[in-house]
Amino acid sequence: MNIYRIMRKVTLIAVFICSVTTLNAQEEVVGAIFKNALGSDVAYENLRILCETTEGRISGSPEAAAAVELTRQIMLGMDLDSVYLQEVMVPNWKRGEREIARIVSGHYGETELNVIALGLSVGTGADGVSAPVIEVGSVEELEELGEDAISGRIVFFNSEPDHGHYNTFDVYSDLVGMRFRGPAAAASYGAVAAIVRSATTAMHDHPHTGVTRYEAGGNNIPSVAISPVGAGVLSRQLVNDPGLRLYLRTTSYRLPDVLSYNVIGEIRGSVYPEQIITVGGHLDSWDNSPGAHDDGAGCMQSIDVLRIFLEEGIRPKRTVRAVMFMDEEISQRGGNKYADLAYINGEEHYFAIESDRGAFTPRGFSVDASVKNLEALQGLLPFFSPWGMHEIIAGGSGVDIAPLKNYYDMTLVGLLTDSQRYFDVHHSANDTFDQVNRREMQLGSAAMAAIIYLVDHLDLLEFSQ
Amino acid sequence: MNIYRIMRKVTLIAVFICSVTTLNAQEEVVGAIFKNALGSDVAYENLRILCETTEGRISGSPEAAAAVELTRQIMLGMDLDSVYLQEVMVPNWKRGEREIARIVSGHYGETELNVIALGLSVGTGADGVSAPVIEVGSVEELEELGEDAISGRIVFFNSEPDHGHYNTFDVYSDLVGMRFRGPAAAASYGAVAAIVRSATTAMHDHPHTGVTRYEAGGNNIPSVAISPVGAGVLSRQLVNDPGLRLYLRTTSYRLPDVLSYNVIGEIRGSVYPEQIITVGGHLDSWDNSPGAHDDGAGCMQSIDVLRIFLEEGIRPKRTVRAVMFMDEEISQRGGNKYADLAYINGEEHYFAIESDRGAFTPRGFSVDASVKNLEALQGLLPFFSPWGMHEIIAGGSGVDIAPLKNYYDMTLVGLLTDSQRYFDVHHSANDTFDQVNRREMQLGSAAMAAIIYLVDHLDLLEFSQ
């Protein structure tokens, strides 16, 4: 064996040892990240405080303003390189008084129903409205029925969930179109109000709210969500008494937009500080709950990623930014403003990840990226499978980070979590702190910290600005 | 191309079409099983009834007897081929009055602690015991301290959980030795009582019970579990006041064994009726809770497997038996009796699966079998990954089916579920029906029905009697 071949062999062995060492070193860092998260109650405690002190932090509310200040103070106490606010004008819709819905039937008498106004709905006025009800199973059914059947009535959108999907987001997708588009469509046929079965997988008597969409200049009618149990009651009474009337009273209204903020904290990159990695959740919630899963948890997990980096001494090459986005639920102003400002300020964006599927056990990542970057991320699976994550798949990322795509050819990721329980609580009064399991939430923080560490450390992704 | 080659080609194509058709047909059946389970509230409702009517069904109790009759009646109403009971004598331990534990400290005054007697513990007598406390971090530490340090004292076993494990069963395994072996070891050094930190991943003020083991002829001392919060309080007070005394009062006692039953329902096999497939859970629970996750859910899921087979028209080749085992928590008499009778009666056992890790989202299967059968089961992964199950691994099966190994060379499987929340509720008063998510429980029924269908339909496993 000549000296050249020996040297080549030595080099190959050295490269092999190096790469194995590096892989092991990365596995060790990932392990340290998970163990750190599972050993820290900081994010869970922060979520408890957020839920207790800023319950109902819908955009424009004093509670949302308090949440801005709370998360700013939390990050100011963390030895970050910078903490700042981004101004954003947000909608200011108010629910008003507790809604009343009452069936008045010659056959059954009076029956109270649990309803909640949909976001952006107008009110009925203090006297309420009373009208006969027409039940439909879809928005399309309105067209078949036509204006004669609908005009002057309250349209009752009622469709049973298809429970057969594994992923409850698929169940929700089937249902949510009625909430988004139903009221505006009913208004266009002359309906006086709309009542929509809650988009939930649960069978209980809690209504689930959510925004409804109106075309610019379109007719806005009072629209409410009804609990699944209530929907069953109304539907059965309609079978036996089609002439029953529904009395509905809502006093929601909209005020002029107000100033609010995205809240940002960052660790400056040590090699490519100009390249930004975003990790975020949205700080606003619906006004009927503490918004524990949706999305207080995502915010506190995002801050926790920074805490883990600091505590584990992981100095990222790129700037890692935790962003609490404002106004995801109504108009997504925070996410759009963040992307607009990034572009205006000439920022470079490398990677973004959002946690907005509830603080449940993480199952993987949903990737909105080029095939090449998706495959690069899928190569990370061996780092995650020991931590119960087996799915790195193509799909949507998060509502708040998605606008970055308007300007950047980059990789966006959503944290995938166990979906089974999410729509039990989503947009309802049940979205409370006690529904969050400490360990499940901690694993979510760790998963996001780990993928950020890996893509940054390995310079894994292609991107162009 | 000659006729021979043409025929060969046609044959190959036919075989290919057949195998693809078969694979698709099996996928379809698996899909139908999952959709059936997700669309049926029967098992969830049965669990609700079990929890409401037989709360605290520890072996030997009237509640356990009621649970036997309830599950027998449920299966009698199901058009099964047979429903019957298996006699088994079970221990009859009684907790007595609510336990009292009170720190009496010159420094801190009196502090009440939440404790619960460990299963099989003797009582203190009506007057209770009062003694100084010595804290140890492990059973091994007793030996180092020796009899002089321990005699006449109450031994306080206190070890913080290592939260860094992903699987909470690993956290539990670290802790449970103190509960199993600690009190008997303390007794052998002359301790007057034992108080053990609850084996839980939660940080709350609920104590978690569980059985403690005594050697035959060994000294039995009063032993209780203390809540995690209480353990912290006691430990801190001991630091500042090592001379404090603990007053402990428990009135638990043991009565003679009583007759109870395993409850069995079966669908007779259409091809190999003599070959048995067992699916089970245990019907007894601890006396301090409705035992929703542990293991009412496992029982109702097992019955649900039969319901799914009947409703979907799946006629198994082998006899499929749902078994509600009695007395898992104290002495595992039901599981042992089932195996003994199987052998005595000359039964052939092909496959058994148990659900006793809580009704959480299923993650896969833990397989106790030959390498060949493990690999055969791992080949089924593509059927399960669309339903969120990615782990078919070597490991333990279930406490109740494990005794079958005493007589049979067969394949035993445990349903693996998401472990994050299990030890929040396990053996505590928190193990209530409201902690069970309908969909998570339904997926567990489906997972067991699907694997039974596949191993039976494909004749997948080697076995010998």
Contacts between the chains, C-beta under 8 A, distances in Angstrom:
chain1	res1	chain2	res2	distance
A	34	B	164	7.3
A	34	B	166	7.1
A	35	B	164	3.8
A	38	B	163	4.6
A	38	B	164	5.3
A	38	B	165	7.8
A	39	B	163	5.3
A	39	B	164	6.2
A	41	B	203	7.8
A	163	B	38	4.6
A	163	B	39	5.3
A	163	B	439	7.5
A	164	B	34	7.3
A	164	B	35	3.8
A	164	B	38	5.3
A	164	B	39	6.2
A	165	B	38	7.8
A	166	B	34	7.2
A	166	B	386	6.8
A	166	B	387	5.4
A	166	B	388	5.8
A	166	B	443	7.7
A	168	B	439	7.3
A	201	B	439	6.5
A	202	B	438	7.8
A	203	B	41	7.9
A	203	B	438	7.8
A	361	B	361	7.5
A	361	B	418	5.3
A	361	B	420	5.4
A	363	B	388	7.0
A	385	B	390	7.8
A	386	B	166	6.8
A	387	B	166	5.4
A	388	B	166	5.8
A	388	B	363	7.0
A	388	B	418	7.8
A	390	B	385	7.9
A	390	B	390	3.9
A	390	B	391	7.8
A	391	B	390	7.8
A	418	B	361	5.3
A	418	B	388	7.8
A	418	B	418	6.3
A	420	B	361	5.4
A	420	B	437	5.8
A	420	B	439	4.5
A	420	B	440	5.0
A	420	B	443	7.3
A	421	B	437	5.2
A	421	B	439	7.7
A	421	B	440	7.4
A	424	B	437	7.0
A	437	B	420	5.8
A	437	B	421	5.2
A	437	B	424	7.0
A	438	B	202	7.8
A	438	B	203	7.8
A	439	B	163	7.5
A	439	B	168	7.3
A	439	B	201	6.4
A	439	B	420	4.6
A	439	B	421	7.7
A	440	B	420	4.9
A	440	B	421	7.4
A	443	B	166	7.7
A	443	B	420	7.3
